[in-house]
Amino acid sequence: MTDFILNAQARTDLGKGASRRLRRLAAQIPAVVYGGDKEAQSLTIVAKEIAKLFENEAAYSHVIELNIDGKKENVVVKAMQRHPSKQFIMHADFVRVVAGQKLTAKVPVHFINEEAPVKKGGEISHVVADIEVSCEAKDLPEFIEVDLANAEVGAIIHLSDLKAPKGVEFVALAHGNDLAVANVHAPKVAPEAAAE
């Protein structure tokens, strides 16, 4: 298993103007860590460091060791704000991991065996890129696998069709919302081909 470590410093200069100066002049980004039995804490993180860490997709769904001025805290990513066109990270929210307590996190979806329904003449549409799960930190999966090997044309794959890893619960299903994850549909025929 890869270790995910990120260095941060406590931040006292707060507000929108301070955040802009931080990004522009210091090449750092503002962040917040909250949860557990402690107060929320404002942080700064070197932009290059956080960008490098999140080049690895697994970092989004793993416990990260956050080193804040020499004090270590285990956290998971709660939210990340990116620049709308350039896609660099502008702000990050982290939640503290408390042993024995459940946490919620978004986990990426990996689709496998996509060639099977395509061979049957279908086209696949991915409806979601990640799924919100609830579990203890030790059970947090790196990704949720969706196997399309047996999918027929016209099929819609829902959350209830997926097997959740041990100790993991899909948040939407727990709230009675059986979301569509992917669907296999017949290819759209071009109007000129239909006329022939």
Disulfide bonds with the S-S distance in Angstrom:
none
